[in-house]
Amino acid sequence: MAMDMPEKNYNIARPYLKWAGGKTQLLFELEKRLPSSIKESRIIERYVEPFVGGGAMFFYLKNYYQVRESLLLDINPELIIAYQVIQRDPHKLIALLMSMEEEHLKKSEDARKDNFYRIRDEFNQNRLLINYEEYGDEWISRAASLIFLNKTCFNGLFRLNSKGEFNVPFGRYKNPRICDEVNLQAVHQALKKTEIQCADFTQARQYINEDTLVYLDPPYRPLNSTSHFTNYSRERFSDLDQKKLAKFYREMDSRGAYLILSNSDPKNNDPNDNFFDELYHGYEIERVPAKRNINSNITRRGEIKELIIRNFKE
Ligand SMILES: C[S@@+](CC[C@H](N)C(=O)[O-])C[C@H]1O[C@@H](n2cnc3c(N)ncnc32)[C@H](O)[C@@H]1O
């Protein structure tokens, strides 16, 4: 586990990608529910986030607390490549992204669209060639393409089709900010001495002890049978996975870790749906107002609740 010494952060780090289920909107509710010992001391001995996604909570905590050790996991290899590149090669990444931005913004709307599809095609073809196991220079251009696509695609999503191809269409933006250099530098600072792994959440097990704060934000259980927007990877996170996660939660609870889990509330759609109430019976289950940005069920936008489940009160 990587050790971080107290270090002054001059710039606020924010998620560098727009990610489905991103938790920026929920930070206020989550911070209120941190263990009181952490709120008082402003120190987090060990932080583990097994479903890091865009990392809203991690970056927030790094900005305002002293996080001594941290581990971030996600099963999405493209996302983890981008994190590792920002950690190791921020300058090369920024230089590449800057030239991509310059190139793109001087084009007409139609030419921008062609440019987007060219980069998307290349990104999809290269996935068969890239070595996901070993860090290499080709990771830098892959991370740059992912960030470019995320900033220029429709709705700023990352979504793969059943063949594993990125298939989000072109989005029309006046002046997309493709290279946010200041934030990328701040993210780089925040990631220094953080361990980042592409792995299933269960792999976090070995790092979790009584000094650990674990924030778990798994893929949402779809609000209804048609909302499949949580396809971060080809595999869906099924009810069976949610059950496996609840078992993991109980196991980590018995180790004495502080656990905070968030998820969509199925009661938004069906007040009789007790799926999570049953899975997490005996824990602190709270329902807080949340705005869901990426929701296929547009009529319910803005009026939903999110679940926050903790294994502690104070
Ligand atoms: C709701 S998102 C997390 C969003 C994040 N909290 C944020 O603020 O952006 C869920 C994440 O879990 C990842 N994921 C899905 N299945 C996983 C698994 N079995 N193990 C680890 N990560 C997984 C997805 O790739 C996705 O990035």
The ligand as an SDF file (V2000), in Angstrom:
LIG
                    3D

 27 29  0  0  0  0  0  0  0  0999 V2000
  -20.9770    4.1840   -9.7980 C   0  0  0  0  0  0  0  0  0  0  0  0
  -19.3980    4.0060  -10.5650 S   0  0  0  0  0  0  0  0  0  0  0  0
  -18.3730    4.8100   -9.4050 C   0  0  0  0  0  0  0  0  0  0  0  0
  -18.4810    6.2800   -9.5580 C   0  0  0  0  0  0  0  0  0  0  0  0
  -17.5120    7.0630   -8.6760 C   0  0  0  0  0  0  0  0  0  0  0  0
  -17.8880    6.9960   -7.2830 N   0  0  0  0  0  0  0  0  0  0  0  0
  -17.4380    8.5150   -9.1420 C   0  0  0  0  0  0  0  0  0  0  0  0
  -17.5900    9.4450   -8.3220 O   0  0  0  0  0  0  0  0  0  0  0  0
  -17.2090    8.7260  -10.3380 O   0  0  0  0  0  0  0  0  0  0  0  0
  -19.0270    2.3170  -10.4010 C   0  0  0  0  0  0  0  0  0  0  0  0
  -17.6440    1.8790  -10.8980 C   0  0  0  0  0  0  0  0  0  0  0  0
  -17.4750    0.4820  -10.5710 O   0  0  0  0  0  0  0  0  0  0  0  0
  -16.6670   -0.1520  -11.5530 C   0  0  0  0  0  0  0  0  0  0  0  0
  -16.9000   -1.6020  -11.4480 N   0  0  0  0  0  0  0  0  0  0  0  0
  -17.8970   -2.3650  -11.9890 C   0  0  0  0  0  0  0  0  0  0  0  0
  -17.7770   -3.6390  -11.5910 N   0  0  0  0  0  0  0  0  0  0  0  0
  -16.6980   -3.6980  -10.7600 C   0  0  0  0  0  0  0  0  0  0  0  0
  -16.0730   -4.7460  -10.0200 C   0  0  0  0  0  0  0  0  0  0  0  0
  -16.5450   -6.0000  -10.0320 N   0  0  0  0  0  0  0  0  0  0  0  0
  -14.9810   -4.4420   -9.2660 N   0  0  0  0  0  0  0  0  0  0  0  0
  -14.4740   -3.1760   -9.2510 C   0  0  0  0  0  0  0  0  0  0  0  0
  -15.0290   -2.1360   -9.9510 N   0  0  0  0  0  0  0  0  0  0  0  0
  -16.1210   -2.3970  -10.6830 C   0  0  0  0  0  0  0  0  0  0  0  0
  -17.1370    0.5000  -12.8490 C   0  0  0  0  0  0  0  0  0  0  0  0
  -16.1350    0.3880  -13.8420 O   0  0  0  0  0  0  0  0  0  0  0  0
  -17.4100    1.9580  -12.4010 C   0  0  0  0  0  0  0  0  0  0  0  0
  -16.2970    2.7830  -12.6600 O   0  0  0  0  0  0  0  0  0  0  0  0
  1  2  1  0
  2  3  1  0
  2 10  1  0
  3  4  1  0
  4  5  1  0
  5  6  1  0
  5  7  1  0
  7  8  2  0
  7  9  1  0
 10 11  1  0
 11 12  1  0
 11 26  1  0
 12 13  1  0
 13 14  1  0
 13 24  1  0
 14 15  1  0
 14 23  1  0
 15 16  2  0
 16 17  1  0
 17 18  1  0
 17 23  2  0
 18 19  1  0
 18 20  2  0
 20 21  1  0
 21 22  2  0
 22 23  1  0
 24 25  1  0
 24 26  1  0
 26 27  1  0
M  CHG  2   2   1   9  -1
M  END
$$$$
